Amino acid sequence: MGREGHIVPVDSQTALVKKTAASRSWILLDCTGEGTILDVDKYAIMHRVQIHARDLRILDPLLSYPSTILGREKAIVLNLEHIKAIITAEEVLLRDPLDDNVIPIVEELRRRLPPVNAIRQGPGDGKEQSSGPNDVEVGEEDESPFEFRALEVALEAICSFLDARTTELETAAYPALDELTSKISSRNLDRVRKLKSAMTRLTARVQKVRDELEQLLDDDDDMADLYLSRKLTGSSSPVSGSGAPNWFPASPTIASKISRASRASAATFRGDENDVEELEMLLEAYFMQVDGTLNKLTTLREYIDDTEDYINIQLDNHRNQLIQLELFLSSGTVCLSIYSLVAGIFGMNIPYTWNDNHGFMFKWVVILAGVTCAALFVLIISYARHKGLVGS
């Protein structure tokens, strides 16, 4: 029996090992959209993309870090909810590629990462369809850098994800609030309480993404740090073997595509190094989208606050009605107490000179006592109405 008690800790340890193993899973996507599943430790990742341990710790799924976009010398560290990625000038490392929320992002990256020149190649000979040098130059100038295409996919995915969660919350919240307005019950109150808690958590998540984008837009230096292709082309050899080691043998086709992508990035960033207009336009578009999502949540919060105010007014009205009823009952009790006092006095065994004609006197005492109590009740209620204690 003593050994059987250790079964649960072993299962817990196994689950922890599996979770740790899952946290080591990455997918490597190069500039052609080809992906490879990796199972490496953090030191290999740090050595390849040349970032510090504190930056990689931000992407640890076992730790809780807010949404962050960091620009480093040769990489962009991206932590947006479930999207945890490292973007370089030539590849993307995405954590937990088998997660249900990450799989669509991987597919979108595979679709949008290949450069325009690679898409324009002929189906058979592998040569580009545009024969003139001017056409090639135009295509290269219109093409966004690799890191911006990857960043755009991540921002689009997180904005769509947050907007979908907001729409789901609105779909559930508005009918619940209307039902609570029509009928105040414990069930409806508990339902609205849970929805309000979910809205508060979602608002905090959307607010953090919005603040991160706003912080980037307010600082041109931070945006300039995200121009990895510009920094790469500014070095002595943009595509050299002195960087991070290759984990997989590169084929001549992939090497030629990487070379063309590097030349395209160089053509794109021939201008001023302080020019961040392209990235600013990209960030502004998704800033407006996430700001619209935040406005939806703000409108929902205002609707909840209005509903709470309406419910409080209803409760105050019911409380006032109870106070009025209590006033009526208290006034009636006072009047009946006076009537009972009269009956108690005349019910005593005390000899009176007019006791011989008791039937006649009893009738008038009852009538006068009743009229006096009724008049006193009307007087009390009239005074309460005059003072505004009882509604008309």
C-alpha positions, 0 to 999 in steps of 0.5 A: 500500500505504501508503494501505491501512494507514489503513483500520483507523483510519478504521473505528475512528474511525467506530465511535467516532463511532457510539458517541458518537452513541449516547451522546447518545440520550435518551428523554423521558417526560412525566407522561402516559407519552408518549415522544419520542426526543431526540438532544441534547448534555449542555449542553441536558440540563443547561439543561433539568433544571438539574444540574451537569456532574459529575452528568451525568458520572455518567450517561456510558456511556463512564465507569465509575461505581458505582450512585448515587441523587442528590437535587438541587434539581429532579431525581433523578440515577439511575445503576443499572447500565444504568439511567441516568436523570434524574427531575424532578417532571414528566418522565423523561429516560432514556439509551440507550432502544434498548438491549435492557435499557432497552426493557422499562423504557421500556415499563413507564414508559409503562404506570405513569407516567400518573396514576390520574385520567388512567386513570379518564377516560371513553373518549369525552368525556375527563371523569373518571368520579368526579363528586363532589369527595370522590371526586376528592380521595380519588383524588388522595391515594391517588396517588403523586407522579410522581417516586416512580412513576418511581423505583419502576419503576427500582428494580423493574427493577434489583432484578429484573435483579440477581435474574435474574442471580443465579438464572442464576449459581446454576443454573450454579454448583451443578451445576458444584460438585457435579460438581467434588466428584465428580471433580476435574479441570482442566476442572471447576476452570477452570469453577468458577474462572470462575463464582467470578469472575462471582459476585464481580463480581455480588456487588460490583454487588448490594452497591453497590445495597444500600449506596446504598439503605441510605445513603438510608434512614439519612439523612432529609435525603437522602430529603427531597431526593427529594421533588421535588413537595413542593419544586415545590408549595412554590415560588410558582408550581409550574407556571410558565414560568420553569423549563427551556425547552420543547423541544416544543409542549405540547397543551392536553390534556397541559397539563391533565393536567400541571396535574392531576398537579401538584394531586395532588402538592400534595394528597399533600404537604400534610403535614409537610415532614420526613415521609418515610414514603412514600419510606421504605416504598418504599425499604425494600421494594426494599432487602429485595429486593436484600438477599435477592439478596445473601443468595443470593450469600452462600449461594452463596459459602459453598457454594463455600467448603465445596466448596473445603474439601472438595476441600482435604481430599481433596487432603490425604488423597491427599497422605497416601496418597502419603506412606505409599506413599513410606514403604513403598517407602523401608522396602523399599528399606532392607531390600533394601539390607541383603540386597544387602549380605550378598549382596555380602559373600559374593560376594567371592573371599575364602577361608573355612575353611567354603568346602568345604561352600558349599552348606549355608552358602549356604542358611542365609545366604540364609534368615537374611538374608531373615528379618532383612530382613523382620523389619526391615521389619515393625519399621519399619512398626510403629514408623510406626503407633505414631507415627501416621505410617501409618494403620491 
